[in-house]
Amino acid sequence: MQVDQNLSNFSDIAVQTAFVVYALALVLSLVYYGRMHSIIEAMRSRTAAAAQQRELASVGASADSAALGDVPPTASTGPDADLDADLSKKRENADKLGGMTQMLLWLGIALHLAAIVLRGLATGRFPFGNLYEYVLMVTAGAMVVATIAMQRKEWRTLWPWLLTPILALMFYGSTKLYAESAPVVPALQSHWLPIHVTVVSLGASIGVVSGIASLLSVLREFQPKGSESGFFGALARPLPSAKKLDRLAYRLGVVTLPTLGLGIVLGAIWAESTWGRYWGWDPKETVSFATWILYAAYLHARATPAFRKAAPYINIAAMLLMIFNLFFINMVVSGLHSYAGLN
């Protein structure tokens, strides 16, 4: 089938526009991150000052405490509803900024998905024929998964940590992995292509978000909420607690394991119909299976009290192995799955 070059060009433009929108969202999310940092600092300082005032009053030092004219009244030491007008205004402005970031993210996702659809229409096939298209699928899937899973305001501080690797992947995919729109090689001309690759890319998308959440939970574990110190403490201060981050990673990991497992099974069925065998320990098959084993080990460790502290590290290792499979195995190692489209 002849390639529609106009639709292909529109797809490229949509990818570039989505990248710009995501970049703007990253800038806004960083500003939001900084404002939440200052708000948390202000709340903690006011709480500490009010606690000191109450302690002085309890020992009969009301005369001394009267000299501390800048100490806020006790009524301003509670949650958001009890903050003074200035702090409440800062929180309101930060919420507006967070809302603007969410709107930009949905716009970027719409453009991202449009680019994938246009690429498919341009070639008259499902857009899973090379590594560039696969990276588009994984990054779009990760953005959709993250946006759905993190709708609550408490998760908005995670966006800089997620958008940075997503933008890096999109930039690398669009510059180093880009392939012109073209029909797929004969080996991929099968009805199994959209089924197998869609499931695998979805599992990879969920796994990436889960791995980043585990990475941040480890950071939070070393910098507990309310006891942060140093450079890494300043970085971690606006993040949710380690327990919440770990719970998010686990919930996504529960979905990642069966999704990747189903993708491997579907790939085996396709391999039998194409190569006459279900499994051959091809490099791609081997590393994919090892990744699945690591996700199974993560869920097992997470459910076992004796190994629970090691669980986030196993999840991070699974994500890194999946990324290794995506790039090194596809681009360096020669095998039956060498369809990156880079040659």
C-alpha positions in Angstrom: 0.0 0.0 0.0 1.3 3.5 -0.9 2.2 5.8 2.0 0.2 9.0 2.4 3.0 11.5 2.9 0.7 14.3 3.9 -0.7 12.3 6.8 2.8 11.2 7.7 3.9 14.8 7.9 0.9 15.7 10.0 1.8 12.9 12.4 5.4 14.3 12.7 4.0 17.8 13.4 1.6 16.3 16.0 4.5 14.6 17.8 6.6 17.8 17.8 3.6 19.8 19.1 2.9 17.3 21.8 6.6 17.5 22.8 6.3 21.3 23.1 3.1 21.0 25.1 4.6 18.5 27.5 7.7 20.7 27.9 5.4 23.6 28.9 3.6 21.4 31.3 7.0 20.4 32.8 7.9 24.1 33.3 4.6 24.7 35.0 4.9 21.6 37.1 8.4 22.7 38.3 7.0 26.1 39.3 4.2 24.3 41.1 6.8 22.0 42.8 8.7 25.1 44.0 5.6 26.8 45.3 4.5 23.7 47.2 8.0 23.5 48.7 7.7 27.1 50.0 4.1 26.5 51.3 5.2 23.4 53.2 8.1 25.3 54.7 5.8 28.1 55.8 3.3 25.8 57.3 6.0 23.9 59.3 7.7 27.1 60.5 4.3 28.5 61.7 3.5 25.2 63.4 6.9 25.1 65.1 6.5 28.7 66.3 3.0 28.1 67.6 4.2 25.0 69.5 7.0 27.0 71.0 4.5 29.7 72.1 2.3 27.1 73.8 5.3 25.5 75.5 6.3 28.9 76.9 2.8 29.6 78.0 2.5 26.3 79.8 5.4 27.2 82.1 4.1 30.6 82.9 6.3 32.6 80.5 3.5 34.6 78.9 5.5 37.8 79.6 8.4 36.6 77.6 6.2 35.3 74.8 4.6 38.7 74.4 8.0 39.9 73.2 7.7 37.6 70.2 5.5 39.8 68.2 6.0 37.8 65.0 4.7 34.5 66.4 1.4 33.7 64.8 -1.6 32.9 66.9 -2.5 29.4 67.6 -5.5 29.5 65.3 -3.1 29.6 62.3 -1.3 26.4 63.1 -4.0 23.9 61.8 -4.6 22.6 58.3 -5.5 24.6 55.2 -8.7 26.0 56.7 -6.8 27.5 59.6 -4.0 29.2 57.7 -3.9 32.9 57.5 -5.0 34.8 54.4 -1.6 35.0 52.9 -0.8 31.3 53.1 -4.3 30.4 51.8 -3.8 32.7 48.9 -0.5 31.0 48.0 -2.2 27.6 48.2 -5.0 28.8 46.0 -2.6 30.1 43.4 -0.6 26.9 43.5 -3.8 24.9 42.9 -4.6 27.0 39.9 -1.1 26.3 38.5 -1.6 22.6 39.1 -4.9 22.7 37.3 -3.3 24.5 34.3 -0.6 21.7 34.2 -3.3 19.0 34.1 -5.0 20.8 31.2 -1.8 21.0 29.3 -1.1 17.3 29.9 -4.5 16.3 28.5 -3.8 18.5 25.5 -0.4 16.9 25.0 -1.9 13.4 25.3 -4.6 14.2 22.7 -1.8 15.4 20.3 0.3 12.4 21.1 -2.5 9.9 20.4 -3.4 11.8 17.2 0.2 11.4 16.0 -0.1 7.7 16.5 -3.4 7.5 14.6 -2.2 9.6 11.8 0.9 7.5 11.4 -1.2 4.4 11.1 -3.6 6.0 8.6 -0.6 7.2 6.5 0.8 3.6 6.2 -2.5 1.8 6.2 -1.4 -0.4 9.1 -1.2 -0.4 12.9 1.7 1.9 13.8 3.9 -0.8 15.5 6.3 -1.5 12.7 9.6 -0.1 14.1 11.2 1.1 17.3 10.3 4.8 16.7 6.6 3.9 16.6 6.9 1.6 19.6 8.5 4.4 21.7 5.6 6.7 20.6 3.2 4.0 21.9 5.0 3.4 25.2 5.3 7.1 26.0 1.7 7.8 25.1 0.6 4.9 27.2 2.7 6.0 30.2 1.2 9.5 30.0 -2.4 8.1 29.9 -1.8 5.7 32.8 -0.1 8.4 34.9 -2.8 11.0 34.2 -5.6 8.6 35.2 -3.8 7.2 38.2 -2.7 10.6 39.6 -5.8 12.7 39.3 -5.8 13.7 43.0 -4.0 16.9 43.9 -1.5 15.1 46.2 0.0 13.4 43.2 0.7 16.6 41.2 4.2 17.0 42.6 5.1 13.7 40.8 4.8 15.3 37.3 8.3 16.7 37.0 9.7 13.3 37.9 7.5 11.6 35.2 7.6 14.2 32.4 11.4 14.4 32.4 12.0 10.8 31.3 9.0 10.9 29.0 10.4 14.0 27.2 13.8 12.4 27.1 12.4 9.2 25.5 10.3 11.2 23.0 13.3 13.4 22.0 15.6 10.4 21.6 12.9 8.5 19.6 12.2 11.4 17.3 15.9 12.1 16.6 17.9 8.9 16.8 15.2 6.3 16.2 13.0 8.1 13.7 12.0 6.0 10.7 10.1 7.2 7.6 6.6 5.9 7.2 6.7 2.7 5.2 5.1 -0.7 5.1 6.3 -3.2 7.6 8.7 -6.0 6.8 7.0 -9.3 5.6 7.6 -11.0 9.0 5.4 -8.4 10.7 2.5 -8.6 8.3 0.3 -10.5 10.6 -2.9 -9.9 12.5 -0.9 -10.8 15.6 1.1 -7.6 15.3 -1.4 -5.1 16.8 -2.6 -7.7 19.4 0.8 -8.6 20.7 2.5 -5.2 20.5 -0.4 -3.3 22.0 -0.5 -5.6 25.1 3.3 -5.5 25.6 3.5 -1.7 25.1 0.6 -1.2 27.6 2.5 -3.4 30.2 5.6 -1.4 29.6 3.8 1.9 30.0 2.3 0.8 33.4 5.7 -0.6 34.5 7.5 2.6 33.8 5.1 4.6 36.0 5.3 2.0 38.7 9.1 2.0 38.6 9.3 5.8 38.9 6.9 5.6 41.9 9.1 3.0 43.6 12.2 5.2 42.9 10.6 8.1 44.6 9.4 5.9 47.5 13.1 5.0 48.1 14.0 8.7 48.0 11.2 9.3 50.5 12.3 6.4 52.7 15.7 8.1 53.2 14.1 11.5 53.6 11.0 10.9 55.7 8.2 13.4 55.7 8.9 16.1 58.2 12.5 15.1 58.7 14.1 16.1 55.4 17.6 17.4 55.4 20.2 18.5 52.8 19.9 18.6 49.1 17.9 15.4 48.7 15.6 16.5 51.5 14.8 19.7 49.7 14.0 17.6 46.5 11.8 15.2 48.4 9.9 17.8 50.6 6.9 18.3 48.3 6.5 14.6 47.5 3.8 12.4 49.2 4.9 10.0 51.9 6.9 6.9 51.1 4.0 4.8 52.1 1.7 6.4 49.6 4.3 6.2 46.8 4.9 2.6 47.6 1.2 1.9 47.5 0.9 3.6 44.1 3.8 1.6 42.7 2.2 -1.7 44.0 -1.2 -1.0 42.5 0.4 -0.4 39.1 2.7 -3.4 39.5 -0.3 -5.6 40.1 -1.5 -4.7 36.6 1.9 -4.8 35.0 2.6 -8.4 35.8 -0.4 -10.0 34.1 -0.3 -7.5 31.2 3.3 -8.3 30.4 2.6 -12.0 30.9 -0.3 -11.9 28.5 1.9 -10.1 26.0 4.5 -12.9 26.2 1.9 -15.6 25.8 0.5 -13.8 22.7 4.0 -13.5 21.3 4.6 -17.2 21.8 1.4 -18.0 19.9 2.5 -15.7 17.1 6.0 -17.3 17.1 4.4 -20.8 16.7 2.4 -19.7 13.7 5.4 -17.9 12.1 8.5 -19.9 13.1 6.9 -23.2 14.0 7.8 -23.0 17.7 6.4 -21.3 20.8 9.7 -20.5 22.5 13.3 -20.4 21.3 15.2 -18.3 23.9 15.8 -15.5 21.4 17.5 -12.6 23.2 14.2 -10.6 23.2 12.2 -13.5 24.5 14.8 -14.2 27.2 15.0 -10.7 28.5 11.3 -10.2 28.3 10.8 -13.4 30.4 13.5 -12.2 32.9 11.6 -8.9 33.2 8.4 -10.7 33.9 10.1 -12.8 36.6 11.4 -9.6 38.3 7.9 -8.2 38.4 6.6 -11.5 39.9 9.5 -11.3 42.5 8.5 -7.7 43.2 4.9 -8.6 44.0 6.0 -11.5 46.1 8.5 -9.4 48.1 5.9 -6.7 48.5 3.5 -9.2 50.1 6.2 -10.8 52.3 7.0 -8.8 55.4 10.6 -10.1 55.5 11.4 -8.9 52.0 9.1 -5.8 51.9 11.9 -3.3 52.2 13.6 -4.8 49.2 10.5 -4.7 47.0 11.0 -1.2 45.6 14.5 -2.0 44.5 13.3 -5.1 42.7 10.6 -3.0 41.0 13.3 -0.5 39.9 15.5 -3.3 38.6 12.5 -4.6 36.6 12.0 -1.2 35.0 15.6 -0.8 34.2 15.7 -4.3 32.6 12.7 -3.4 30.5 14.4 -0.3 29.3 17.5 -2.3 28.6 15.3 -4.7 26.5 13.8 -1.8 24.7 17.1 -0.2 23.5 20.1 -2.6 23.9 18.4 -5.8 22.7 16.6 -4.0 19.8 19.5 -1.9 18.7 22.7 -3.9 19.5 21.9 -7.6 19.8 21.0 -9.4 16.6 18.0 -11.8 16.8 14.7 -12.8 15.4 13.1 -9.7 16.9 15.5 -7.2 15.2 12.8 -5.0 13.6 13.9 -1.6 15.0 13.8 -0.1 11.5 17.2 1.6 12.1 19.1 0.1 9.2 
